[in-house]
Amino acid sequence: MGRPSSENEIIRPLYALRRLRARLLAKWHTTTKLRYALGKDWNGKDPDAIDDGTYLKDRNQMFSLSHNGKISVNKLFSRTLSYTLGMSFNQTDMDKTAIVPNPSGLLPILTAMETGYFNVPFEQTSYQGSGKTVSRPGNVYAKVGNAFFFKAGKTHQNFKVGADYRYDWNNAQGYYNVDDRYPLRPNNGGRPRPYSDIPGLHQLSAYVEDNFRWNISKDRFLKVQLGARFTSMQPGAEEATYAVSPRLNASFSVNKWLNLRGGYGLNSKTPGLDYLYPDKKYTDRIAANYMPQDDKAAQLLMYHTQVYNIQRTQGLKNATNRKIELGFDVKLPGDRKISLVGYHDKTATGFGSDTEYYIYEANFYSQNKGLIITPGAATQVDWANPERVDVVFSTTGKIGNTNVSINKGLEMDFDLGEIRSIHTSFYLTGAYMESKTHSTDLNSSNPTDLPSEYSITNTTPFKIVYPSGLQQSVYRRFSNNLRVVTNIPALRMVASFSGQVMWYSYMNSINPPMDLSDGSIPICPITR
């Protein structure tokens, strides 16, 4: 009799474990994805192809792993929990060779990475240059969300809350020239910068959303959507940025044929990596140019390179856009409907140049003064005896909240209904929009009619400063679009035709006159 009792003691926990497992599987649904991709792009050896000195080889690999899950909790403040975990790694290697054109006939090869005077090599014809790009981007991310709802009488509320974290990095060399003497991208506004020079990017965000509905009567209801999102870039670091973006949308059904709706929201954009970790600024000026064609050994092309370490702008705010919408929907007889909505967007703190000047001195040497010329030998420089010393204006590369944009307009959507006998529906849309942009950046210019010494050296003794924010770019447009959709049941086909008419288009730059009759022209003098 003891043996059956022992078996029962084993079977009961086994059944209990199976029931627990079944309940868990019913409440927990997961999906895991593993992906690998490999792509190659290269110039093959085509015997019929003309060898023009170009070559391209590109190899890409991608590996990603993601895991998604949903858990049915069915509690008061947690109906469904969802989460996502993932990571991805990419590997890109590109080799490119091409013929670099030389339209001017004299192309200096500027590669200096520090301030000073440098004899630079040059090319007088086109040449073959090669460059490589090595990229190793990767990221890891995690998301968690919670959803629950409440019901009370004729009201219903659905809540969503969640948070996510993401970390992106790229520790590779990026683009570089195979031979700096023959660069593929000569003098393209900077120097190659390694991807690893920019730290990995940490992003943390959280959100909350409330969807409320009140069924007042059979044909009347009120819907309200209220939400906010918090975003932080590089949290905890000195360059950390934070943004809060609230929004509100509402819709009210006055009766069965009229619906009113409106919305308000703020959308904040944090500064990009180029603003958080700016690259150095390189300014190159000719310091000597002695190029006798009959004496190659004496030829000298020398440049002065000024390197400025651009500092991250202190006090840089998020670019915040404010949007307001108001509109209505009207149901018409015959299953027709017309919708009209007006909007107004304004970004008062957009990113743009916040001009600051600094000055530096650069010497110039010529065959008349400063260069020691010996026929058949390399030209020497008498550093202490330049022909002139140029005092140069240059910008610091500072970024600020100087761009302002305003967009407003009216949009119409008219459902003209269907002609049932020919299974054809007509839709008419239209929009009028106006866009204005201006900058609050320093508005300055060089004076005119300066002595020739300034035009020859491309310098100026001072800057003229005008009031900022008065110049505007304005764009307006009014258009209509008619769309016809025809169903052909016999052929099981749908045909769509559309036509657009641009009734009005306007573009202009407004420069209001300034009264300077009192002689009070603001001047920014150059100082040492």
Helices and strands as residue ranges (DSSP letters): H 2-27, E 28-42, E 55-75, E 78-100, E 107-108, E 116-119, E 122-123, E 127-135, E 137-152, E 155-170, E 174-177, G 195-197, E 201-215, E 221-233, E 241-253, E 258-269, H 273-276, E 281-290, G 296-298, E 300-308, E 319-332, E 336-353, E 357-364, E 371-372, E 380-381, E 388-395, E 399-419, G 420-422, E 424-439, E 443-445, H 452-457, E 462-466, E 472-488, E 493-510, E 523-525
